[in-house]
Amino acid sequence: MSSQVFLVPGFLGFSKLGSQGYFTDVAGPLEEAGFTVTPLDTISTGSIAARARHLADELVRTLEPGVEHLHFVGHSTGGLDVRLLLGATRQVLRDHRFADGSTVADARAASQAHTLLTALDRTRAAVGLATPHRGTPLADLALAAGLGLVSQRTVRVITHPLVRPLTGLALRSVQASVRRLAPLTVEGSFTRWISGSLLDGEPHEILLWLSEVGLDTGALLGLTTTSMTSLHPALQDRPGVRYASACTAAPRPTGGLGPPGVVWANTAVYRALWQVTGHDPAPLAPYAPGDLAALRARWTRDAAAGHDVGDVELPEPGTVATLPNDGIVPTYSQVHGEVVAVVASDHLDCVGFYPHCQGTGGDWPRCEGRPSLSGWVRSGADYRDSRHAFLWSRLAACFTAAEQGEPFPV
């Protein structure tokens, strides 16, 4: 039997920029378990419905011949794209026309629409990784501040045909600056992202990605807590598909910001993100009290078994001013289906953007006397290779169990 795992990127996502992919160092555990791994492209900031339609096209484009079982890992907004496509296929694709002209209403044999419907019927598991199933207060704040409109207009200006040559020159200048700074940082996945997307990427690739951002910022509206409440009726589970959640929580910011500089700014950014994202989830609907019990049970079992899951605090809502989150999505918003993993991680650690030069005790990792800038923010999650391997091996085990009709690993 052949099985294929599709990796769906989140908000601002891409399949590849230059030589850098959105998912980093995740394929190994999946391939070792016998799965073909396929990263997909997305509409970076498009509405969830638009992203789901694009996901349908991507699925048809990348589906391997003869595949018997399909599985999905959707990171962040990508998990919502997967749920909407699986649970409301005909509604989402009602007016969608595939490249060969076929539609789901006229899915003749051998057509791309028929290929998609057949593939979805073969789907066995869908995992949301740090997915905001109940929205995120960060989107509420961004929408209220008008950041979506401002960023959209800015991107449209710098990608306008008359301005593109100047933007291209600016990108070349940035590439030269990054090359000069590269020796000052240790090797790590965020360093590789900078290298892969800015140093190796052609300006036209980056401009194309920016152009997509300028076309549609609907995801920002869709990720608010109010919008997710409205979207929930459409997010029905597809019969025959096992749904699961892999959840992330980063530590509460502690201590001072340190001396002014890059590390100071990075710490300040994380502190602000964590405070905004961790607002009490009372408006997150429908919030189920049983979710907290599931999160606690999963983390406790895995920690007791000796797995590297890190330190995670899961207090009762209402008992603290700011609740657990990964800097982008509240942890209690990430639950849908069975909780299969709970790890100490910020929002991007879990897809491979973490310092490969390890520190201890939440300190900023240091190698050869220099601070590592290979993580996107200084979250103190102390995410490391062993945790990354555990997380993605757990997802591989879940997919195997789904195919065999067995319970997910406990």
Secondary structure as the mmCIF struct_conf table of DSSP 4:
data_model
#
loop_
_struct_conf.conf_type_id
_struct_conf.id
_struct_conf.beg_label_comp_id
_struct_conf.beg_label_asym_id
_struct_conf.beg_label_seq_id
_struct_conf.end_label_comp_id
_struct_conf.end_label_asym_id
_struct_conf.end_label_seq_id
STRN STRN1 SER A 3 VAL A 8
TURN_TY1_P TURN_TY1_P1 PHE A 11 LEU A 12
BEND BEND1 SER A 15 SER A 15
STRN STRN2 LYS A 16 LEU A 17
TURN_TY1_P TURN_TY1_P2 GLY A 18 SER A 19
STRN STRN3 GLN A 20 GLY A 21
BEND BEND2 TYR A 22 PHE A 23
BEND BEND3 ASP A 25 ASP A 25
HELX_RH_AL_P HELX_RH_AL_P1 ALA A 27 GLU A 32
TURN_TY1_P TURN_TY1_P3 ALA A 33 GLY A 34
STRN STRN4 THR A 36 PRO A 39
TURN_TY1_P TURN_TY1_P4 SER A 44 THR A 45
HELX_RH_AL_P HELX_RH_AL_P2 ILE A 48 THR A 62
HELX_LH_PP_P HELX_LH_PP_P1 LEU A 63 GLU A 64
TURN_TY1_P TURN_TY1_P5 PRO A 65 GLY A 66
STRN STRN5 HIS A 69 HIS A 75
TURN_TY1_P TURN_TY1_P6 SER A 76 SER A 76
HELX_RH_AL_P HELX_RH_AL_P3 THR A 77 GLY A 87
BEND BEND4 ALA A 88 ALA A 88
HELX_RH_AL_P HELX_RH_AL_P4 THR A 89 VAL A 92
TURN_TY1_P TURN_TY1_P7 LEU A 93 ASP A 95
TURN_TY1_P TURN_TY1_P8 ALA A 99 ASP A 100
BEND BEND5 GLY A 101 GLY A 101
STRN STRN6 THR A 103 THR A 103
TURN_TY1_P TURN_TY1_P9 VAL A 104 ALA A 105
STRN STRN7 ASP A 106 ASP A 106
TURN_TY1_P TURN_TY1_P10 ALA A 109 ALA A 110
BEND BEND6 SER A 111 SER A 111
HELX_RH_AL_P HELX_RH_AL_P5 GLN A 112 ASP A 121
TURN_TY1_P TURN_TY1_P11 ARG A 122 ARG A 122
STRN STRN8 THR A 123 LEU A 129
BEND BEND7 ALA A 130 ALA A 130
TURN_TY1_P TURN_TY1_P12 HIS A 133 ARG A 134
HELX_RH_AL_P HELX_RH_AL_P6 PRO A 137 ALA A 144
TURN_TY1_P TURN_TY1_P13 ALA A 145 GLY A 146
HELX_RH_AL_P HELX_RH_AL_P7 LEU A 147 ILE A 158
TURN_TY1_P TURN_TY1_P14 THR A 159 THR A 159
BEND BEND8 HIS A 160 HIS A 160
TURN_TY1_P TURN_TY1_P15 PRO A 161 VAL A 163
HELX_RH_AL_P HELX_RH_AL_P8 ARG A 164 LEU A 181
HELX_RH_3T_P HELX_RH_3T_P1 ALA A 182 LEU A 184
BEND BEND9 THR A 185 THR A 185
HELX_RH_AL_P HELX_RH_AL_P9 SER A 189 ILE A 194
HELX_RH_PI_P HELX_RH_PI_P1 SER A 195 LEU A 199
BEND BEND10 ASP A 200 GLY A 201
HELX_RH_AL_P HELX_RH_AL_P10 PRO A 203 LEU A 215
HELX_RH_AL_P HELX_RH_AL_P11 GLY A 218 GLY A 222
TURN_TY1_P TURN_TY1_P16 LEU A 223 LEU A 223
BEND BEND11 THR A 224 THR A 224
HELX_RH_AL_P HELX_RH_AL_P12 THR A 225 LEU A 231
HELX_RH_3T_P HELX_RH_3T_P2 HIS A 232 ALA A 234
HELX_LH_PP_P HELX_LH_PP_P2 GLN A 236 ARG A 238
TURN_TY1_P TURN_TY1_P17 PRO A 239 GLY A 240
STRN STRN9 ARG A 242 ALA A 249
STRN STRN10 ALA A 250 ALA A 250
HELX_LH_PP_P HELX_LH_PP_P3 PRO A 251 PRO A 253
BEND BEND12 GLY A 255 GLY A 255
BEND BEND13 PRO A 259 GLY A 261
HELX_RH_AL_P HELX_RH_AL_P13 VAL A 262 THR A 277
TURN_TY1_P TURN_TY1_P18 GLY A 278 GLY A 278
BEND BEND14 HIS A 279 HIS A 279
BEND BEND15 PRO A 281 PRO A 281
TURN_TY1_P TURN_TY1_P19 ALA A 282 PRO A 283
BEND BEND16 LEU A 284 LEU A 284
TURN_TY1_P TURN_TY1_P20 ALA A 285 PRO A 286
HELX_RH_AL_P HELX_RH_AL_P14 PRO A 289 ALA A 304
TURN_TY1_P TURN_TY1_P21 ALA A 305 GLY A 306
HELX_LH_PP_P HELX_LH_PP_P4 PRO A 315 GLU A 316
TURN_TY1_P TURN_TY1_P22 PRO A 317 GLY A 318
BEND BEND17 THR A 319 THR A 322
STRN STRN11 ASN A 325 ASN A 325
BEND BEND18 GLY A 327 VAL A 329
STRN STRN12 PRO A 330 PRO A 330
HELX_RH_3T_P HELX_RH_3T_P3 THR A 331 SER A 333
BEND BEND19 GLN A 334 GLN A 334
BEND BEND20 GLY A 337 GLY A 337
STRN STRN13 GLU A 338 ALA A 344
TURN_TY1_P TURN_TY1_P23 HIS A 347 LEU A 348
HELX_RH_3T_P HELX_RH_3T_P4 ASP A 349 VAL A 351
TURN_TY1_P TURN_TY1_P24 GLY A 352 GLY A 352
BEND BEND21 TYR A 354 TYR A 354
BEND BEND22 HIS A 356 CYS A 357
BEND BEND23 THR A 360 THR A 360
TURN_TY1_P TURN_TY1_P25 GLY A 361 GLY A 362
HELX_LH_PP_P HELX_LH_PP_P5 ASP A 363 PRO A 365
STRN STRN14 ARG A 366 CYS A 367
TURN_TY1_P TURN_TY1_P26 GLU A 368 GLY A 369
STRN STRN15 ARG A 370 PRO A 371
BEND BEND24 GLY A 375 VAL A 377
HELX_RH_AL_P HELX_RH_AL_P15 ASP A 385 GLN A 404
TURN_TY1_P TURN_TY1_P27 GLY A 405 GLY A 405
HELX_LH_PP_P HELX_LH_PP_P6 PRO A 407 PRO A 409
#
